Amino acid sequence: MPHADSLIMTLVGGFVLAFIFGMVANRLRLSPLVGYLLAGVAVGPFTPGYVADTELAPQLAEVGVILLMFGVGLHFSPQDLMKVRKLALPGALVQIGAATLLGWGLGRLMGLPDVEAALLGFALSVASTVVLIRALEERKQIKSEAGKIAVGWLIVEDLVIVVALVLLPLLAGAGQASGGGLAVQLGWTLIKVAAFVGLMLVVGGRVLPWILVRIAHTRSRELFTLGVLAIALGIAWLAYEVFGASFALGAFVAGLVLNGSPLGHNAAERAIPLRDAFAVLFFVSVGMLFDPTILWREPLAVTAVLAIVLLGKSLAALAITAAFRLERGASLTVAASLAQVGEFSFILAGLSVALGAMSRETHDLILAAALLSISLNPLVFALADRLGGAPRQNAAAPS
């Protein structure tokens, strides 16, 4: 039974250890995400010492998922995507397909069912926006040709993930439902999701900006921040409770609607500290679920999934960018940008486990691939520079 102080203990343990491990990772020139995940491992049930509340932490992580997806919607830029659509759109889709196929093949060799094997590959196919942006900013390539293409590529991946989070519950139930029953479920779910999205775009597109304007007139920063948080959580709950969609979809659509409002930029600024704080708890919670013994219990499986991330995804990206005649240095930088997995892989894997479509063993393989690929990503970038040279920073992206 949870103790009365379990909430404060979980918050203190999560934030303090995440800060310490994050600082160590930063000093080692690694992404702080590695530190946050290791902090979760340290307070998880698979390591000795203090164990955080394993029932409370996932609920805090769910808030982190909501705010992460809300932030994706708030920062979604159709203009950036349209500038590089001719390469980013087919590139992302082909690369996702290639990685999913490789993961499915590996999963089948490991004896996994078709659905779980496909989910393994799909989770490995999407890269971390957080890791990508940090790497490009450190290299001053965020505005370069390669940077614009990589960001557009990940925008497409984010949209694919949003669709996957809607359809995943049906995919998980595919084995229990007949063809006709599955078709009815799929149709009904899509109708409800379409109704929710339509309601948000038509009604929410007018009501939510009006609400933000009214709150802004109070000239209270606290009320405006609280209003943004209430909109994110409230719309996420509405999508889940009334329309049967996921919290993640509701939060993403809410962010998308506010993104086009006059105060969308202000809302994004207010959401960033909250998103970052709960995102840390999300990564800590993910780390708590990771059993590090898989690294020496299943070294071949870990090596194989890591190879899909580092080699399979990179080679697919190189082939696609070469087909579009992208300059060699930019092509290698795009490939290096995608040679990692992160937050949305965790969300997808966690939902798959919750639905009974993925085992803890497979979940641990994905987390191992994430930890290792994020840690090795700076070396992949260094190798890309050695092979092709740093791409020109003032080159224009193809349109």
C-alpha positions in Angstrom: 0.0 0.0 0.0 1.4 3.4 -1.0 2.7 5.6 1.9 1.1 9.0 2.6 4.3 10.7 1.5 4.8 8.6 -1.7 4.0 11.6 -4.0 6.5 13.9 -2.5 9.1 11.1 -2.2 8.6 10.2 -5.9 8.9 13.9 -7.0 12.0 14.5 -4.8 13.7 11.3 -5.9 12.8 11.8 -9.5 13.8 15.4 -9.9 17.0 15.3 -7.7 18.4 12.1 -9.3 17.4 13.3 -12.8 19.3 16.5 -12.2 22.4 14.7 -10.9 22.4 12.1 -13.6 21.5 14.7 -16.2 24.4 16.9 -15.2 26.8 13.9 -15.4 25.5 13.1 -18.9 25.9 16.7 -20.0 29.5 16.8 -18.8 30.1 13.7 -20.8 28.6 15.4 -23.8 25.7 13.1 -23.9 22.0 14.0 -24.1 20.5 14.6 -20.6 17.8 12.1 -21.6 20.4 9.4 -20.9 20.8 10.7 -17.4 17.0 10.9 -16.8 16.6 7.3 -17.9 19.4 6.1 -15.7 17.9 8.1 -12.8 14.8 6.0 -13.3 16.8 2.8 -13.4 18.4 3.8 -10.1 15.0 4.2 -8.3 13.4 1.3 -10.1 12.6 -2.2 -8.8 15.4 -3.9 -10.7 18.2 -2.1 -8.8 19.1 -2.2 -5.1 18.2 0.7 -2.7 15.3 3.0 -2.7 12.4 2.1 -5.0 9.9 4.8 -6.0 6.2 4.3 -6.1 5.7 2.1 -9.2 2.0 2.9 -9.3 2.2 6.6 -8.9 5.2 7.2 -11.3 3.3 5.9 -14.4 0.4 8.3 -13.7 2.9 11.2 -13.5 4.4 9.9 -16.7 1.0 10.1 -18.4 0.9 13.8 -17.6 4.3 14.0 -19.2 3.0 12.3 -22.3 0.1 14.7 -22.5 2.3 17.8 -22.2 4.9 16.3 -24.7 2.2 15.8 -27.3 0.6 19.2 -26.5 4.0 20.7 -27.1 4.3 18.9 -30.4 1.0 20.3 -31.5 2.0 23.8 -30.4 5.2 23.7 -32.3 4.0 21.9 -35.4 5.0 24.0 -38.4 3.2 23.2 -41.7 5.4 25.8 -43.3 8.6 24.1 -42.3 7.2 20.8 -43.6 6.0 22.2 -46.9 9.5 23.6 -47.6 11.1 20.1 -47.6 8.0 18.0 -48.3 9.4 16.5 -51.5 12.1 14.8 -49.6 11.0 14.6 -46.0 7.5 13.1 -46.7 8.5 10.1 -48.9 11.8 9.8 -47.0 10.2 9.5 -43.6 7.6 7.0 -44.8 10.1 4.8 -46.6 12.5 4.9 -43.7 9.7 4.0 -41.2 8.7 1.1 -43.5 12.2 -0.2 -43.9 12.9 -0.1 -40.1 9.6 -1.7 -39.3 10.3 -4.5 -41.8 13.7 -5.1 -40.3 12.3 -5.1 -36.8 9.5 -7.5 -37.8 12.1 -9.8 -39.4 14.2 -9.8 -36.3 11.1 -10.3 -34.1 10.0 -13.3 -36.1 13.5 -14.8 -35.8 13.2 -14.3 -32.0 9.8 -16.1 -32.0 7.6 -13.1 -31.5 4.0 -13.0 -32.9 3.5 -10.9 -36.0 1.9 -8.0 -34.2 4.5 -7.7 -31.5 7.3 -8.1 -34.1 5.8 -5.3 -36.2 5.5 -3.1 -33.1 9.1 -3.7 -32.3 10.2 -2.5 -35.7 7.8 0.4 -35.7 9.0 1.6 -32.2 12.6 1.5 -33.5 11.7 3.4 -36.7 11.0 6.8 -35.1 13.8 9.2 -33.8 13.8 11.5 -30.9 13.0 15.2 -31.6 14.6 16.2 -28.4 17.9 14.5 -29.2 17.8 15.8 -32.8 17.2 19.4 -32.0 19.9 19.4 -29.3 22.5 17.8 -31.7 21.7 20.3 -34.5 21.8 23.3 -32.2 25.2 22.2 -30.8 26.5 21.9 -34.3 24.8 25.2 -35.4 23.0 23.4 -38.2 19.4 23.9 -37.2 19.0 26.4 -40.1 21.1 24.4 -42.6 19.9 22.3 -45.5 20.4 19.1 -43.6 18.8 20.6 -40.4 15.6 21.7 -42.2 15.3 18.3 -43.9 15.9 16.4 -40.7 13.3 18.5 -38.7 10.8 18.1 -41.5 11.5 14.4 -41.6 10.7 14.1 -37.8 7.5 16.2 -38.2 6.3 13.5 -40.6 7.3 10.8 -38.1 5.5 12.6 -35.3 2.3 12.7 -37.4 2.7 9.0 -38.1 3.0 8.3 -34.4 -0.2 10.3 -33.6 -2.1 8.1 -36.1 -0.5 5.0 -34.7 -1.5 5.9 -31.1 -5.1 6.1 -32.4 -5.0 2.8 -34.2 -2.8 0.8 -31.9 -5.7 -0.4 -29.6 -7.4 -1.9 -32.6 -4.2 -3.5 -33.9 -3.6 -5.1 -30.5 -7.1 -6.6 -30.6 -6.7 -7.9 -34.2 -6.0 -11.3 -33.0 -9.2 -11.5 -30.9 -11.6 -10.0 -33.5 -12.8 -11.5 -36.7 -12.3 -9.6 -40.0 -15.8 -8.2 -40.0 -15.7 -7.3 -36.3 -12.3 -5.6 -36.6 -13.6 -3.6 -39.6 -16.6 -2.4 -37.6 -14.3 -1.5 -34.6 -11.9 0.3 -36.9 -14.7 2.2 -38.7 -16.4 3.2 -35.4 -13.1 4.4 -33.9 -12.2 6.5 -37.0 -15.7 8.0 -36.9 -15.3 9.0 -33.3 -11.8 10.4 -33.8 -12.9 12.3 -36.9 -15.8 13.7 -34.9 -13.4 14.8 -32.1 -10.9 16.4 -34.6 -13.7 18.1 -36.5 -15.2 19.4 -33.3 -11.9 20.8 -32.1 -11.0 22.4 -35.4 -14.4 24.0 -35.9 -15.6 24.8 -32.4 -12.4 24.6 -30.5 -10.7 26.7 -33.1 -13.0 29.6 -32.1 -13.7 28.9 -28.4 -10.1 28.1 -27.2 -8.5 31.2 -28.7 -11.4 33.3 -27.3 -10.8 31.8 -23.8 -7.1 32.5 -24.0 -7.8 36.2 -25.0 -10.2 36.5 -22.0 -7.6 35.0 -19.7 -4.9 37.3 -21.1 -7.1 40.3 -20.3 -6.7 39.5 -16.6 -3.0 40.4 -17.0 -2.1 37.5 -14.7 0.8 35.3 -15.7 -0.3 32.6 -13.3 -3.8 32.4 -14.6 -2.6 32.3 -18.2 -0.2 29.5 -17.4 -2.9 27.7 -15.4 -5.3 28.2 -18.3 -2.9 26.6 -20.8 -2.4 23.7 -18.5 -6.2 23.3 -18.0 -6.8 23.3 -21.8 -4.1 20.7 -22.4 -5.3 18.3 -19.7 -9.0 19.0 -20.2 -9.0 18.4 -23.9 -6.9 15.2 -23.4 -9.4 14.0 -20.9 -12.3 14.9 -23.3 -10.7 12.9 -26.1 -10.2 9.9 -23.9 -13.4 9.8 -21.9 -16.0 11.0 -24.4 -14.6 10.1 -27.8 -12.6 7.0 -26.9 -9.3 8.4 -28.3 -6.0 8.5 -26.5 -4.8 11.2 -24.1 -1.9 11.8 -26.5 -4.2 12.5 -29.5 -6.4 14.9 -27.5 -3.3 16.9 -26.3 -1.8 17.0 -29.8 -5.0 18.4 -31.3 -5.4 20.9 -28.5 -1.9 22.2 -29.2 -2.5 22.2 -32.9 -5.6 24.4 -32.5 -3.9 26.8 -30.2 -0.9 26.9 -32.6 -2.9 28.9 -35.1 -4.4 31.3 -32.6 -3.0 34.9 -32.0 -1.8 33.9 -28.5 -0.4 30.5 -29.6 3.2 31.7 -29.2 2.5 32.9 -25.6 0.8 29.6 -24.8 3.8 27.7 -26.1 6.1 29.7 -23.9 4.0 29.1 -20.8 3.8 25.3 -21.6 7.5 24.8 -22.0 8.5 24.8 -18.2 5.6 22.5 -17.4 6.3 20.2 -20.3 10.0 20.0 -19.5 9.3 19.2 -15.8 6.8 16.5 -16.4 8.8 15.2 -19.4 11.7 14.5 -16.9 9.3 12.5 -14.8 8.2 10.7 -17.9 11.8 9.6 -18.7 12.4 8.7 -15.1 9.3 6.5 -15.1 10.4 4.8 -18.3 13.8 4.1 -16.7 12.0 2.6 -13.8 10.4 0.0 -16.1 13.8 -1.0 -17.6 15.5 -4.1 -16.4 19.2 -3.5 -17.1 20.1 -7.2 -16.8 18.8 -7.7 -20.3 22.1 -6.1 -21.5 24.0 -9.3 -20.4 21.1 -11.8 -20.5 20.3 -11.1 -24.2 23.5 -9.5 -25.7 22.8 -10.7 -29.2 19.2 -9.4 -29.2 20.3 -6.0 -27.9 23.1 -5.9 -30.5 20.6 -6.7 -33.3 18.0 -4.0 -32.3 20.9 -1.5 -32.0 22.1 -2.4 -35.4 18.6 -1.7 -36.9 18.7 1.8 -35.3 22.3 2.7 -36.1 22.8 0.9 -39.5 19.4 0.0 -40.9 17.8 3.4 -40.4 21.0 5.2 -41.5 21.4 3.2 -44.7 17.7 3.6 -45.5 18.1 7.4 -45.1 21.3 7.5 -47.2 19.6 5.5 -50.0 16.6 7.9 -50.0 18.6 11.1 -49.9 20.9 9.8 -52.6 17.9 9.0 -54.8 16.9 12.7 -54.4 20.5 13.8 -55.2 21.1 15.5 -51.9 24.6 16.8 -51.3 26.8 14.1 -49.7 27.6 16.0 -46.4 23.9 16.9 -45.9 22.9 13.3 -46.7 25.2 11.9 -44.1 24.1 14.4 -41.5 20.4 13.5 -42.0 21.3 9.8 -41.7 23.2 10.5 -38.4 20.2 12.6 -37.1 17.9 9.5 -37.5 20.3 7.0 -35.9 18.6 7.0 -32.5 15.2 6.4 -30.9 13.6 8.3 -28.0 10.5 9.6 -26.4 7.8 8.5 -28.9 9.3 5.0 -29.0 8.8 4.9 -25.2 5.2 6.1 -25.5 4.4 3.5 -28.2 6.2 0.7 -26.3 4.5 1.6 -23.0 1.0 1.6 -24.7 1.8 -1.7 -26.4 2.7 -3.3 -23.0 -0.5 -1.8 -21.4 -2.6 -3.3 -24.2 -1.0 -6.7 -23.8 0.5 -6.5 -27.4 4.1 -6.4 -26.2 6.1 -8.3 -23.6 8.3 -6.7 -21.0 11.3 -8.4 -22.6 10.6 -6.7 -26.0 9.9 -3.4 -24.1 13.4 -3.7 -22.5 15.0 -4.3 -25.8 13.6 -1.0 -27.1 14.7 0.8 -24.0 18.2 -0.7 -24.4 18.4 0.4 -28.0 17.3 3.9 -27.0 19.9 4.3 -24.2 22.7 3.0 -26.3 21.7 4.8 -29.5 21.3 8.2 -27.8 24.7 7.7 -26.1 26.4 6.8 -29.3 24.7 9.5 -31.4 27.6 12.0 -31.0 30.0 9.4 -32.3 27.7 8.8 -35.3 27.7 12.5 -36.1 31.5 12.6 -35.8 31.7 9.6 -38.2 29.4 11.4 -40.6 31.6 14.5 -40.5 34.7 12.4 -41.2 33.1 10.7 -44.2 31.4 13.6 -45.8 32.4 16.8 -44.0 30.0 19.2 -42.3 27.3 20.3 -44.6 27.0 24.0 -45.7 25.0 25.9 -43.2 23.6 28.5 -45.6 22.4 26.0 -48.3 18.8 26.2 -49.2 16.6 23.1 -48.6 14.9 21.6 -51.6 11.2 22.6 -52.0 
